[in-house]
Amino acid sequence: MIHILQFNSNYKMEFKNLLAYQKAFDLAMCIFEMSKSFPKEETYSLTDQIRRSSRAVNANLAEAYRKRIYTKHFTSKLTDADGENSETSTWLLFCSSL
């Protein structure tokens, strides 16, 4: 079956419409809520780090989208987003040990 996409002239594609951005945003918000319950002694280490890295995924995806016409910059920003995502995953592993 062939689907034909119709162009909607009122629709403006933005980074906020990207599925990856939306999922990363939702995860960052979940992490923020979850981190409110972390022990106080983790405020400036685990809590701060996991909040920063999870938010950086979104920031780098947004920057990548804006630089998509420049292949090297686009690739670099996506690589940064992937790195921040990996960092967030590592912090989540530490959280499971609390």
Buried (B, 14 or more C-beta within 10 A) or exposed (E): EEEEEEEEEEEEEEBEEBEBBBEBBEBBEEBBEEBEEBEEEBEEEBBEBBBBBBBBBBBBBBBBBBBBEEEEBBEBBBEBBEBBBEBBEEBBEEBEEE
